[in-house]
Every structure is written in structure tokens, then in C-alpha cells.
Amino acid sequence: ELAACATPFIYFPLRHHFEQRFFVANRLDRMGAGIRVDYERTTPEDIAAQIVRGLNTRPTSPAGGVDPGGTERAAALIAELV
């Protein structure tokens, strides 16, 4: 949703999670979306600098093949269950 709506964000892929570290990270790189941060090697100052960087940039490919209606669909499906 963040990538689809061209919202700047930082993300921390889980260390031993192949999909997050490779598949998702590569897709976000191709879309020009998100700032990948390594949790274990990042200081609070690094995170602050990345937040500032994110506030001053926009993803290069707003839609990037991502349907921005996922939140509404997920909410409707969850509402049917409760």
C-alpha cells in the first residue's frame, strides 16, 4: 500500500526471512520505493537520517504494478469474519 500510494517509508527486512530480504527488497528497489535498513547494523542516528531522507524523496514509480485497493479489500474480508 505504501508503494502503491507513493508514500515514503523505511523498512527492516527480517534477517533470516528469504522472501523479505531478497524477493520483496528487490521488488521495492525496482519500484524505487522504500528505504531498506539493516536493523542489526543501524544506529539510532542512521535511522533518523533515513527518516529525513524519506521525507525529502518520493518513490520513482508510484503505482509500480501494485493495486492501491488492497487495504479496502482486506478490511471488507475481515469485516465479514467479525
N, C-alpha and C positions, 0 to 999 in steps of 0.2 A: 504494500500500500504506500509506503513512504517513497519508494522509487517511482511508482506509477503517478504519484501526485507531485513529483519533483520537489520533495521535501528533503532538505539536507539532514543527514544523520550519520552517527558513528556507530560501528558495531564491533563486537568482540566475539569472533568465532570460537566455539569450544575447542580446546586443544586437541582432543582425541576424536573429534567428530569429522569424519572424512567429508561428508556432504557439505557441512558449513565451511570447512577450511579450503575446499577445492571447488566443488560444483557451484555453490551459492556465491562464494567470493569471486570466482571467475565471471559468473554471470553479471554480478554487480559491477565489476571492473569494465566489462564490455558495455554496460549501460551508462557508465560514468556516474554511478550512484553510490552513495555511502562512502565513508572513510573507514577502512579496516584498521583496527587497532589490536595489537597483541597484548592481552591482559597481563601476562607474566613479565613482560619487558617494558611496560609503560609506567611512567611515574605520574603522579597527580598533575604535575606541570605539563607533561606531554598531553594528557587528556584535555587540560584546559586549552592548550594551544590548538588541538584538533577541533574543539568546540568552536573556538574563534574562527578557525579556517572554514568550518562547516557553515557558520553564519554568513560568511563572506563569499560563498560559492553556491552555485545551483547545479544539479545534475545535468549532464550534457544531453541526455536522452530522456526527456520527461516520461513518456509512456513506456518506451523500451520493450514493448510487447507484453506489458503487464496490464491486465484488466483492472481498472481502479474500483470496480464494484464489489470486490471481494468482501469488504467489511460488511456491507449491507446484506449480502447473501449469507455470510456466516451468522450474522445476528438473526436473520429470519429463520435459519435452520435451528439455531439454539432456542429461539423463542418457541418453536414447535415442540421442543422437548420439555420445557418447563411449564 
